[in-house]
Amino acid sequence: MAQEQENDFTIKSRVEFVFNEPQTCDFSYNAFLPEFNKLNTKRSKLKMEKKQKSLVIDIESSDITAFRASISEIIGLGKIINGTMKICR
């Protein structure tokens, strides 16, 4: 059985979704929160903060693969926002 190798680094990043209206930000935050909590893993931790017109997501990953997976999940959330906004127009 292969041993897990620890990296000599961590990866930290911040993604910010900036909205035109505070109501859209509130709606997005409330929609994402239940699923967002499931995105934390042993190798990647995510935190989401709601500001007046933006959602700020902080990522801390222990390796490149975990970081990429977290970014992919955030991109998925962004696509949901975009799709929902198109439907609502």
N, C-alpha and C positions, 0 to 999 in steps of 0.2 A: 504494500500500500504506500502510495506516495505521500510524503509529508507536505503540509502546507508551508509555503515559503512566504515569509513576511517581506514586504517591500521596505526600501529605505526611505520611502516618501509616502505622502498622502496627496490627494488631489482635492482642491477646494475651488468651488465656483459659485457664482450667483447669477440667477436668471430672473429678469423682471418683466412682467407683463404690465404694460401701462395702458389704461383704459380712458376713453373720452368721457365717460360718465361714471360717477361713483356707484350707481345702481348696478351697472354691468359688473363692476368689480365685486360688489357684495354677492350678486347672483352666482358668479363664477366661483368665488371662495366657498360659498355654502354648498355648491354642487360638487366641488372637488374634495372637500374635507373628509368625508367618510372613506373614499378610495385612497386619498393621499396618505393616510396613516398606514396603509398596507404596503407602501413602497419602501419603507425602511427595511434593510436587511443587515446581516452581520457585517457585510463588506461596504455598505453604503448607507449613509444617514441623510435624510432630507428634512428640512424645516421650511414651513411656509408662514409668511407674515402678511397680513392684509393691512395696507395703508389706505388712505382715502380713495385714490384712483389707481392703485397698483397692487399686484401680488408679487411678493419677493420670495423666491425659492433659493435657499442655500443648500448646497450639496457638499458632502465630504465623503470621499471614497478612498478605500485602501488600495485599489488597483485600477488600471485602465479599463478592464472589462466591466467592472462594477460601475465605473463612472459612465461609460458608454450606455449601459443599460438604464441608468438613472436619467440621462439626457434623453434617451428614446422615450421614456415614460412622460417626461415633461413635454416633449414635442407632441406626443399623443394628446396631452391635456390642451395644448395650444390649438391643435386641430379641432378638438371638440368645441372650444370657445369660438373659433372661426366659423365652424359649421352652424352652431347655434345662432350666432349673430346673423348669418345669411338667412336662416329660416325666419327669424324674428323681424326682418326688414320687410 
